[in-house]
Amino acid sequence: MNSSKHKAKIWLFLCWVLLITGCSTGGSDGSTKKSKKQLTMMYHLSVNTLDPHNSWAPLRAGAVETLVKLDSEMKPSPWLAQEWKSKDPHTWIFVLRDKVTFHDGLKMDAAAVKASLERSLKSNPSLSRALKIASMEAEGQKLTIVTSEPNPALPSELINPYTSIISTAAEAKVGTMSFNDMPIGTGPFQIASFAPNREVKLVRYEGYWDTPALLDEVSFQSNEDANVRMMALQSKEADIAYQLPAESVAVLAHDDNLSVMSVTGLRVHYLIYNARRPHMQDVRVRKALDMLVDRETVVEGIMFSHAQPANGPFPKTLPFGNDGKVTAFNSAKALELLQEAGYQPNVDGKLEKNGIPLSIQLITYKTRPELTLIAQLFQSEAAKIGVQVEIKIVENIDAHLRENDQWDMVTYSNLSAPRGDGGYFLNAAYQQGGALNPGNIEVNKLAPFLKQLNATEDSNTRIKLSKEAVTTIQNEVPHSYVIYPNILVGVNKRIHNWAPGAEEYYIITNKMDVK
């Protein structure tokens, strides 16, 4: 065999060996390199800012943390603060964890926390009303908070995502605009990039104070179209898809790689009445409209039993939930109440008063698709007794309600007990200027209960006062509570050690893993 042929055979043999062993130039390193653990989650709410003091997204994405956390039993528990105590009715002392650093490596001490809370109070007026902070003093890892009035609910109010702790020193370096896209927090993941209303890319923070995250990277995506979220899950483009339409559960059951988690949450879907509108100021009108809400049909026909009919702001699973009955659908009684209020049918069968038809503008939005269906069901039942309902679908419900006051009703959804206590919702929804009071509702009989509740620390007394407040609310019908919806989340079975929480706060965690 001549030398050239022999060399060619050797070359072919070596190439064959390299191919079957998976080796190539530099291939030895590639074969032992650990593949990255990645996860894609698709959320149902748009995210146009990552400023933690005006958005819950950074907390949900695992980038920031608060001093106090809501545990699995819906009770305040230590997080960045390892303990706290009240020195007197106005003074609280929080002891912070000692070995926590921000994503830029700076230590989290009381001075940094004080600066962060001052920023949050300045950024969010509703937070100032809830926390009632008059002054703060920082000393090492000890933060002393003095309130302007007794605030026994302060620890639970510090669960609020808007109190997330961030590095204001980092903000001073890069400027607020840049910082709002990439805030520096203390969570298990740090933000790598942000495309507003589309995606937050996160990477593991190696210096995390607790057990480092098991995942290397996370794509936290947003899409308000339920069908898009559904298709992304089915195509395996998304590992987790939040707030799926209830009718999709049966479809996903046919895919062995997917599962649907239906979790009892802390959320309520309800109708808000605009107290500025003259016809909505008559309690007989509100009670009549409340009777036109067919809760059983909503539960069975719209939510496919992934919900419970509501009889107040708080689910019965909570100790301060309403023990009373759910308002039954009764169109005949509703018509009777409206006639008592002076409305009579005209020649076309439409109800009117002093020649003016009872016409209602009902605002709804698509982020939660069942809300539009609830609006349509209500419109249908109202039409049967001569009440005209015009449905208006808007993109940004909160902005619309802030900028307009000519609406009559709105379908809304909110966490009613996100701090494990009734005080948050009762104050936010029923006090003038409250964060959840776009209808300018004021229930005078409620004021004594709220005053006592806001000054009471004993949990049993707070439960009792909350229940009494709910009874008062039900008599006045400033809202119509429709259902307590389950949290419906589609999950690829490659996800391990994770489940959606009832509080809807802590979604991306250091414990979650993938196959």
PAPABA-580618 format. One record per residue (C-alpha): z, y, x. Coordinates in steps of 0.05 Angstrom, whole numbers, padded with zeros to 5 digits, always signed. Each point is the difference from the previous one (the first is absolute). Example, Ala and Ser with C-alpha at 12.3 -4.5 7.8 and 13.67 -1.06 7.14 Angstrom:
BEGIN
+00156-00090+00246-00013+00069+00027
***
This chain:
BEGIN
+00000+00000+00000-00020+00066+00029+00052+00053+00013-00024+00049-00054+00002-00053-00056+00069-00023+00023+00027+00071-00003-00029+00010-00069+00034-00063-00026+00066+00022+00029-00009+00069-00033-00016-00032-00068+00061-00046+00006+00046+00058+00016-00027+00040-00058+00013-00059-00047+00071-00007+00026+00012+00075-00011-00026-00005-00071+00042-00060-00023+00063+00027+00032-00010+00068-00032+00000+00033+00068-00045+00055+00025+00009+00057+00048+00071+00023-00016+00004-00054-00054+00064-00030+00026+00038+00062-00021-00033+00001-00069+00018-00071-00017+00074+00012+00009+00002+00069-00031+00042+00001-00063-00040+00022-00061+00027+00061-00036+00037-00009-00066-00032+00048-00049+00011+00014-00074-00038+00042-00051+00035+00026-00061-00033+00038-00057+00044+00047-00040-00017+00031-00067+00020+00073+00013-00040+00049+00042+00033+00027+00062-00023+00069+00020+00057+00017+00047+00048-00038+00044+00052+00055+00000+00060-00044-00014+00035+00057-00037-00056+00004-00050-00026-00072-00002+00030-00068-00009-00057-00034+00038+00030+00004+00071+00063-00036-00025-00040-00052-00037-00043-00011+00062+00060-00013+00045-00009+00063+00042+00064+00037-00019+00070-00016-00025+00057+00033-00037+00074+00004+00014+00017-00045-00059-00040-00058-00028-00001-00035-00068+00018-00074+00010-00024-00060-00039+00057+00010-00050-00023+00072-00012+00061+00029+00036+00001+00052+00056+00007-00033+00068-00001+00024+00073-00066+00013+00035-00005+00055+00051+00071+00018-00018+00045-00058+00016+00058+00026-00042+00024+00061-00040+00061+00026-00035+00021+00060-00041+00054+00042+00033+00010+00041-00064-00042+00013-00063-00045+00048+00040-00003-00033+00068-00036-00063+00023-00001-00031+00070-00058-00044+00019+00003-00041+00065-00070-00014+00026-00024-00062+00037+00003+00011+00075-00062-00034+00028-00055+00028-00044-00059+00036+00029-00059+00036-00031-00070-00025+00014-00006+00051+00056+00060-00030+00035+00050+00056-00016+00069-00022-00023+00019+00008-00073+00066+00037+00000+00036+00042-00051-00035+00064+00023-00068-00032-00012+00021-00026-00069+00028+00069-00018-00066+00033+00019-00039-00052-00040+00042+00009-00063-00005+00076+00006-00076-00008+00002+00001-00046-00062+00043+00050-00039-00048+00056+00018-00061-00042-00018+00025-00027-00066+00039+00045-00049+00017-00058-00047+00036-00033+00059+00045+00061+00008+00023-00006-00071+00015-00075+00008+00036+00003+00068+00037+00066-00011+00009+00008+00075+00034+00066+00021+00006-00014+00074-00005-00054+00054+00033-00009+00067-00025-00047+00055+00043-00030+00054-00028-00058+00040-00013-00056-00051+00044+00032-00054-00031+00043-00054+00046+00039-00046-00031+00023-00066+00035+00051-00044-00025+00007-00071+00001+00062-00043+00035-00039-00055+00028-00070-00005-00057-00049+00006+00026-00072-00003-00071-00027-00005-00020+00030+00068-00007-00068+00037-00045-00028-00055-00041+00065-00001-00013-00010+00075-00040-00063-00019-00053+00049-00024-00064-00010+00043-00005+00076+00006+00063-00002+00044-00035-00044+00051+00021+00017+00071-00055+00026+00046-00003+00035+00067-00006+00075-00011-00004+00008+00076-00065-00039-00002-00026+00043-00057+00015+00063+00041-00044-00028+00056-00062-00019-00040+00004+00048-00060+00014-00015-00073-00072-00016-00019-00008-00054+00053+00071-00025-00012-00014-00010-00074-00055-00049+00020+00042-00037+00051+00075+00012-00011+00048-00028+00052+00053-00042-00033+00046-00058+00018-00033-00058-00039-00025-00067+00027-00072+00027-00001-00029+00064+00027-00061+00035-00028-00064-00009+00041-00048+00038-00045-00006+00028-00071-00060+00009-00045+00025+00038-00062-00005-00039-00065-00029-00060+00037+00041-00031+00056+00060+00005+00045-00005-00043+00063+00066-00021+00030+00021-00037+00063+00065-00033+00018+00052+00046+00032+00026-00040+00059+00064+00042+00005+00023-00013-00071+00076-00002-00005+00002-00062-00045-00039-00065+00010-00070+00020+00023-00055-00010-00052-00036-00068-00001-00066+00033-00016-00041+00037+00052-00041+00044-00046-00002+00020-00073-00055+00033-00041+00034+00036-00059-00058+00017-00046-00003+00040-00065-00046-00009-00060+00015+00021-00071-00053-00046-00030+00033-00064-00022-00066-00037+00001-00012+00019+00073+00070-00025+00019-00013-00064-00038-00067-00013+00035+00030+00017+00068+00053-00053-00011-00050-00052-00025-00047+00012+00059+00060-00006+00048-00013+00071+00025+00071+00016-00022+00061-00045+00011+00043+00037-00051-00025+00039-00061+00050+00040-00042+00001+00013-00074-00054-00048-00024-00022+00002-00073+00041-00050-00040-00063-00035-00025-00019-00017+00072+00058-00048+00010-00036-00058-00034-00063+00012+00042+00038-00002+00066+00034-00065-00019-00066-00036+00015+00002+00020+00074+00044-00047+00040+00007+00051+00055+00029+00054-00045+00063+00009-00042+00025+00054-00047+00072+00024+00003+00027+00028-00065+00065+00034+00015+00048+00034-00047+00006+00070+00025+00036+00066-00012-00059+00035-00031-00011+00025-00071-00065+00020-00035+00014+00055-00050-00028+00058-00041+00023+00070+00017-00001+00052-00056-00014+00073+00018+00060+00039-00025-00040+00065+00006-00046-00020-00057+00028+00023-00068-00017-00063-00039+00033-00043+00055+00065+00038-00009+00013-00034-00067+00040-00064+00012-00031-00031-00063-00069+00006+00032+00024-00032+00064+00034-00056-00037-00062-00013-00041-00044-00004+00062+00051-00046+00032-00009-00048-00059-00075-00001+00012+00011-00032+00068-00014-00074-00009+00042-00027+00058-00009-00073-00017-00076+00006+00002+00004+00037+00066+00042-00056+00030-00042-00057-00027-00070+00029-00006-00003+00049+00058+00051-00027+00050-00010-00074-00016+00076-00009-00002+00011+00031+00069+00046+00052-00030+00058+00011-00048+00003+00049-00059+00041+00061+00019+00057+00033-00038+00018+00053+00050-00012+00021+00072+00038-00057+00032-00015-00075-00005+00054-00045-00029+00004-00035+00068+00038+00062+00024+00073+00009-00019-00014+00068-00031-00060-00024-00041+00000+00013-00075+00031-00055-00044-00033+00026-00063-00061-00026-00036-00072+00016+00018-00034+00048-00049-00043-00043-00046-00072+00019-00016+00000+00029-00070-00059+00043-00021+00025+00007-00072+00066+00029+00023-00037+00044+00050-00043+00029-00056+00062+00012-00042+00034+00039+00056-00062+00043+00012-00004+00016-00074+00074+00020+00003-00020+00047+00057-00051+00033-00046-00064-00037+00017-00044-00022-00058-00068-00035-00002-00060+00045-00013-00064-00021-00037-00023-00038+00062+00066-00037+00006+00021+00040+00062+00072+00024+00003+00008+00076+00002+00053+00053-00009-00016+00070-00026-00074-00018+00007+00008-00019+00074-00016-00073+00016+00050-00041+00040-00043-00008+00062+00030-00027+00064-00027+00003+00071+00023-00061+00037-00008+00001+00076-00007-00064+00040-00025-00024+00068-00033-00061+00031+00046-00016+00058+00036-00048-00045-00055-00027-00045+00048-00024-00054+00020+00073-00014-00070+00016-00026+00002-00061-00044+00068+00020-00027-00029+00069-00016-00059-00032-00037+00045-00046-00040+00043+00060-00020-00062+00040-00019-00024-00057-00045+00067-00008-00037+00008+00075-00008-00069+00007-00031+00018-00050-00054+00051+00049-00030-00042+00063+00011+00025+00024+00068-00056+00022+00047+00011-00018+00073-00047+00025+00054+00006-00040+00065-00013+00038+00065-00003-00039+00065+00017+00039+00063-00004-00018+00074+00066+00030+00024+00051-00005-00056+00056+00040+00034-00046+00057+00021-00029+00003-00070+00069+00004-00033+00022+00054+00049-00062+00043-00011-00007-00009-00076+00048+00007-00058-00046-00011-00061+00007-00076-00001+00043-00033-00053+00015-00069+00029-00012-00037+00065+00004-00073+00019+00043-00004+00062+00032-00051+00046+00059+00008+00045+00055-00037+00037+00059+00016-00045+00054-00027+00046-00027+00004+00071+00069+00014+00029+00034-00056-00038+00033+00052-00044-00016+00035-00065+00016+00070+00025-00067+00013+00034-00044-00010-00061+00047+00034-00049+00004+00062+00043-00073+00002+00020-00029-00014-00069+00048+00039-00045+00020+00062+00038-00041+00064+00002-00040+00001+00064+00010-00074+00012-00052-00037+00041-00016-00045-00059+00001+00052-00055-00070+00027-00009+00012+00007-00075+00057+00049+00011+00047-00045-00039+00071+00023-00012+00049-00044-00039+00061+00044-00013+00044-00058-00020-00014-00033+00066+00029+00055+00043+00074-00022-00004-00018-00071+00021-00041+00024+00059+00054+00048+00023+00052-00055+00000-00047-00051+00030-00018+00046+00058+00074+00009+00017+00020-00073-00006+00002-00050+00058+00029-00061-00035-00058-00048-00013+00028-00028-00066+00009+00070-00028-00070+00019+00022-00028-00061-00036+00038+00019-00064-00024+00072+00003-00072-00021+00014+00000-00046-00061+00029+00055-00044-00053+00048+00025-00055-00050-00017+00026-00007-00071-00002+00076-00008-00071+00001+00028-00023-00053-00050+00025+00041-00058-00040+00061+00022-00063-00038+00021-00024+00048+00055-00039-00060+00028-00026-00064-00030+00016-00058+00046-00054-00052-00006+00008-00058+00049+00033-00022+00065-00060-00027+00037+00003-00055+00053-00026+00015+00069-00065-00040+00006-00021-00013+00071-00056-00045+00024+00017-00034+00066-00040-00043+00049+00041-00062+00015-00008+00013+00075+00056+00052-00010+00070-00026+00016+00070+00026-00009-00019+00055-00049+00007+00017-00073-00007+00066-00038+00067+00033-00012+00022+00027-00067+00013+00069+00031-00073+00008+00024+00023+00034+00064+00000-00050+00057-00069-00033+00001-00021-00007+00073+00060-00030+00038+00017-00027+00068+00013-00069-00030-00067-00014-00033-00048-00047+00036-00068-00033-00006-00025-00069+00018
***
